[in-house]
């Protein structure tokens, strides 16, 4: 699986709120760091539990990625998501820093994101290199 294919599968899993499909994108010993000051979620089970919890109140999810930058087994990419969380419209803009194993599964994910309680569209030039 290429990084672009992985990102497409991640997007599909988020839109479907499918924690099992999301977890399957990670290695058994993966780390998923959603917050820089908190412990990472570890392994497929940790990813699955995190996803099941955070997506439970989400609906109307739309997600897009910018142009990924890949060097060796590392990829960085911006992402933009609109959704409703508990019925409240939200926009999240963020970035992933990913490392992959030889089969294309994610070994490490670090993300940084910001949100606003309204629906916004990306500014011109967002997500480009």
N, C-alpha and C positions, 0 to 999 in steps of 0.2 A: 504494500500500500504506500503510495506517495504522500507527502504532506498535504497536497491539494485534495487527494481522495480522503485522507483522514479528516480534514477540515469539513468537507462536505458531509461525511458521516456524523461528525459531531453536531453540525447544524441540524441535520435530520433528527438526531436523537433529542436535541433540545426542543425543537418545534413539537415533536411528538411527546415530550416529557417522558421519555423512555430510559429509565435509569439502568436497565439491563444492557441496552444497546450502547449507552454511554460507557458503562464499565468495561464492556468488551473491547473498547478502543485502547485500553491501557494494559500494560504488562502486569503480571501478578504482583510484582514488587514496586509498582509505580508510586510516585508521590505527586499529589495534587495540592498545590499551595494556592488557596483562594485568597488568603489575606497575608500580607507580609509579616505581621506581628503575631500570628497564631500558628500552631502546629499544622503541618500538612496532613491531608487525608492520605492514608497508606493502603496500597493494594486495590484490587478490583472491588473488594467488599467495602472499603472506605469510600471509594468513588461512588459506588452504587448507593450507599446509605446517605451520603451528602446530596447526591442528585435527587433521590426520592424525597428528601426533606425540603430542599429549596425550590423544587419545581411544583410541589403539591398545591400551592396557591396561585400559580402562574397560568395565564391563558393568553390567547391571541398573540403568540410569539412569532416574531419575524427577526431573522438574523442575517447579517451579511459580513463578509470578510473583505479586507483590503488585499493588496498584493503581498503574498508571503515572501519573506526573505529567508532563503535556505542556504546554509553553509554546512557541508558535511551532514551530520545527523541532527543539527540544530535549526529550528525555524522560529522566526519572530513574525507576528502578524497582528494588525489592528482588527478589531471587530466592533460591530454596532448592532445593538438589539433593542427592539421595542416590544413591549409586552404589557399585560395587565397583571398586577400582583394584588390579589384580594380585590379585584375590580378597579384598582387605581392605575391609570396609564403611567408607564415609566419608560425611560430611555436609559440604556446602559451603553457607555462607550468605553472600550478597553483594549488591552493588548495581551497576547499570549507569548510566552517564551517557552518553547517546547524542545524536548529531545526525544528521539525515536530509537528503537532497537532496529536490528537488521530486517525484521519482517514488516516494519512500519507501524508497530504499536508504540504508543506514547509511554516513555519511561519517566519523564518529569514534565509537569506542567506548572508554570508560575503565571499568575494573571494579576493584572492591575486594572482597575476599572473605577468609573465614576458614574453616578446616576442622578437623574433629575425626575421629579414626579410630574412628568408631562411627556407627550410624544414629540420628538424632534427628529429632523432629518440631518444627515451628515452635511457639513459644509463642503463647498467646492474644493476638490483636491484631496479630500479625506481618503486615507487608505492607499495612496499612491506612493511610489518610491521617489 
